[in-house]
Amino acid sequence: MKQKTAKFILEKVLGWTGIQNKPKEPKCIIMGVPHTSIWDFVVSYMYYRSLGGYPRILIKEKFFFWPLGSLLKSLGAIPLKNERGASAVMAMIHAFEQYDEIQFCFAPEGTRAAAKRWKLGFHKVAKAANVPVYLGYFDYKNKVISCGDRFELTDDAFADMIRMQREYKKLPANGYHPERFAFMDEVENEN
């Protein structure tokens, strides 16, 4: 899809505003928070294409049947043979080694349902592939999307996740289904 077409669809058809430019690094991870709907893929794809980027995402291999598989590949999807933890991490690291330019979109919740803890695979991948992480977010309330700011990682994945969630609390991150999104401390306080 052409950049102008994606921009038209994002702004005129879907009514969204994309803010900020795409990251300058040819390889990076862009978080997509909150991830509460399949619409997140549509909006983020149109946004990133409207910036001239070509986003990549891992999708379970079972969805790559005809004719859907061809469509998914044309949209930048990479089939994931085994979606369990270490296999997905290794697949992403391999993709960073394989491509000269690749910006991966990553949903730390790991699901569109309410998640008690965010998955830390993004941290393992970013450290192993030596790529930066950006705090991309959706604001369905105001129909705004952004790649967000660069987030510096340390060697402590859990501490980085807590620090990342603190940064997201400062952002207008609003999901399509707000009830499906909570920060870890909010979930722990409910129990």
Secondary structure, 3 states (H helix, E strand, C coil): CCHHHHHHHHHHHCCCEEECCCCCCCEEEEECECCCCCHHHHHHHHHHHHCCCCEEEEEEHHHCCCCHHHHHHHCCEEEECCCCHHHHHHHHHHHHHHCCCEEEEECCCCCCCCCCCCCCHHHHHHHHHCCCEECCEEECCCCEEECCCEECCCCCHHHHHHHHHHHHHHCCCECCCHHHCCCHHHHHHHC
